[in-house]
Amino acid sequence: MHAFWHLLALTAPLFLLVLVGYALSHWGRWPAEASDALTRFVFSVAIPAFLFRLMSDFSRLPPVDARLLLAYFGGCLVVFVLGRVIAATLFRLDGVSQSVFAVGGIFANNVLLGVPLAKVTLGDAAMPAVSLMLVFNSLLLWTLVTVSVEWARHRELSAQRLVRTTVSVITNPVVAGILLGTAFGFTGLVLPAMIDDTVHMLSQAAIPMSLVVLGMGLAEYGVRAGWRQSVAIAALKLAVMPFVVYLFARALSLPPLESVVVVVMASLPVGANVYLMAREFNAMEGAVASSLVLTTALAAVTTPLLLALLGVAPR
């Protein structure tokens, strides 16, 4: 319990920054254009700069056990199937809505919240493992839900949509920052001091700004629509998903750091990409929006509790 309170105090500023962003948009009435501009800056500049600088030092970073991908995405597949079953039997949803419901239980906010949380609680040693997951996360999970929706609608797969998904992920600034930084790290070169200092200053803005824009984005969503489905999504995302990933990590005998990383990343709240999916497929928009707000609020307590249960020492 002592460790939990320490971790709660350690992570509280992260969620308070989310609250600051929420207050600016919801009560401060900052225009949506401001939120959009800041979000674009964070995704296109600050976080890619942070990840590029981190991965540019690749040769001196600790090695990563790539089996963590099997643990995390294997857990995603199991929970996705479970989510579809729950959506079909408990809520009587159609195939497209089942797919969106199920992906809400697995697609985490691993950029805006996951990167800052891992940095603060686990330190730089965890960032290569987090970066590896980020490279594959959007590609695999967007592909999964796309295949599921296409099959539900037409009982066939659209190669054109899969290609479009792949291209959009590869050209994503966050993924590009990781890949370019890793490639630079393999060269063994060192960034010139002037460039490194500039990138470092941009990197310092990444963590606080990402949390503020997350809060500003949450202010756009309601919390009442489809509340039964949103509660079910929250249970899948914050409880079932990390438990299943933990079982995979144990079964694979992952090293301690990788085990903690995959479980913590699995415990994060629903990502905003799920709402984009709901809008694209015209299904579950209200319930998904509610689940974004609900899981983010609950994660302020559940994530520190999980860290304490995993034996993570407060830094």
Secondary structure as GFF3:
##gff-version 3
##sequence-region A 1 315
A	DSSP	alpha_helix	2	26	.	.	.	ID=ss1
A	DSSP	alpha_helix	32	41	.	.	.	ID=ss2
A	DSSP	pi_helix	42	46	.	.	.	ID=ss3
A	DSSP	alpha_helix	47	55	.	.	.	ID=ss4
A	DSSP	three_ten_helix	58	60	.	.	.	ID=ss5
A	DSSP	alpha_helix	68	89	.	.	.	ID=ss6
A	DSSP	alpha_helix	95	104	.	.	.	ID=ss7
A	DSSP	alpha_helix	114	122	.	.	.	ID=ss8
A	DSSP	three_ten_helix	124	126	.	.	.	ID=ss9
A	DSSP	alpha_helix	127	154	.	.	.	ID=ss10
A	DSSP	alpha_helix	159	170	.	.	.	ID=ss11
A	DSSP	alpha_helix	173	187	.	.	.	ID=ss12
A	DSSP	alpha_helix	193	218	.	.	.	ID=ss13
A	DSSP	alpha_helix	227	235	.	.	.	ID=ss14
A	DSSP	pi_helix	236	240	.	.	.	ID=ss15
A	DSSP	alpha_helix	241	252	.	.	.	ID=ss16
A	DSSP	alpha_helix	256	266	.	.	.	ID=ss17
A	DSSP	alpha_helix	272	281	.	.	.	ID=ss18
A	DSSP	alpha_helix	285	309	.	.	.	ID=ss19
###
